[in-house]
Amino acid sequence: MLNAIFSKNFKKSFKKKDKIIQEKVKIRIRLFREDPNNLILNNHKLSGEYEGCSSINITGDYRVVFEFLDKNTVNLVDIGTHSELYE
């Protein structure tokens, strides 16, 4: 199972989300830590501002941005809707 580090920015963004989104985030992060390549997560590399990071889907619009620190540890960078993160 992957180790996850929650960045200050991730924690701040997480607290601003409603309880339903928070619960979905917890479920998807648990799934991600067990199997980062699970197809439901749509794990994909990012470019631009988040070059070197990747993203997983939480809902149709919500994403978690993360980066691998090593093969067993990820840093969860941010969470938000597609437009909050990428525009």
C-alpha positions as CSV (number, residue, x, y, z in Angstrom):
1,M,0.0,0.0,0.0
2,L,1.3,3.5,-0.9
3,N,2.1,5.9,1.8
4,A,0.3,9.3,1.4
5,I,1.5,12.7,2.5
6,F,-1.2,15.4,2.6
7,S,0.3,18.8,1.7
8,K,-0.8,21.9,3.5
9,N,-2.6,23.1,0.3
10,F,-4.4,19.8,0.0
11,K,-5.7,19.9,3.6
12,K,-6.8,23.5,3.1
13,S,-8.7,22.7,-0.1
14,F,-10.2,19.5,1.4
15,K,-11.7,21.4,4.4
16,K,-13.5,23.7,2.0
17,K,-15.4,20.9,0.3
18,D,-18.8,19.7,1.4
19,K,-19.1,16.4,3.4
20,I,-20.3,14.4,0.4
21,I,-17.2,15.3,-1.6
22,Q,-14.9,14.7,1.4
23,E,-16.3,11.2,1.8
24,K,-15.8,10.4,-1.9
25,V,-12.3,11.7,-1.6
26,K,-11.5,9.4,1.3
27,I,-12.9,6.4,-0.6
28,R,-10.9,7.2,-3.8
29,I,-7.7,7.9,-1.9
30,R,-8.1,4.5,-0.1
31,L,-8.6,2.8,-3.5
32,F,-5.6,4.8,-5.0
33,R,-3.3,3.7,-2.1
34,E,-4.2,0.1,-2.7
35,D,-4.0,0.2,-6.5
36,P,-2.9,3.4,-8.1
37,N,-3.6,2.0,-11.5
38,N,-7.2,1.1,-10.9
39,L,-9.1,2.1,-14.1
40,I,-11.9,3.8,-12.2
41,L,-9.3,6.5,-11.0
42,N,-8.3,7.5,-14.6
43,N,-4.7,8.1,-13.2
44,H,-2.9,10.3,-15.8
45,K,0.1,12.6,-16.0
46,L,-0.3,16.4,-16.1
47,S,1.5,19.1,-17.9
48,G,1.7,22.9,-17.6
49,E,1.5,24.2,-14.1
50,Y,1.4,20.7,-12.7
51,E,4.3,19.3,-14.8
52,G,5.7,16.2,-13.0
53,C,2.4,15.6,-11.2
54,S,-0.5,13.2,-12.0
55,S,-4.2,13.3,-11.3
56,I,-6.9,10.9,-10.3
57,N,-10.7,11.3,-10.7
58,I,-12.9,11.6,-7.6
59,T,-16.1,12.4,-9.4
60,G,-16.9,13.4,-13.0
61,D,-15.5,16.9,-12.2
62,Y,-13.4,16.6,-9.0
63,R,-9.7,15.7,-9.2
64,V,-6.8,15.0,-6.8
65,V,-3.4,16.2,-8.0
66,F,-0.4,14.2,-6.6
67,E,3.2,13.5,-7.2
68,F,5.3,10.4,-6.4
69,L,8.1,11.2,-4.0
70,D,9.4,7.7,-4.4
71,K,8.0,4.4,-5.6
72,N,6.0,3.9,-2.3
73,T,5.1,7.5,-1.3
74,V,2.8,10.1,-2.9
75,N,2.4,13.7,-2.0
76,L,-1.2,14.8,-2.4
77,V,-0.8,18.3,-3.8
78,D,-4.4,19.7,-4.3
79,I,-8.0,18.8,-4.8
80,G,-10.6,20.7,-6.7
81,T,-12.9,20.7,-9.7
82,H,-11.3,20.6,-13.2
83,S,-11.9,24.4,-13.6
84,E,-10.5,25.2,-10.1
85,L,-7.3,23.3,-10.7
86,Y,-6.6,23.9,-14.4
87,E,-7.9,27.3,-15.4
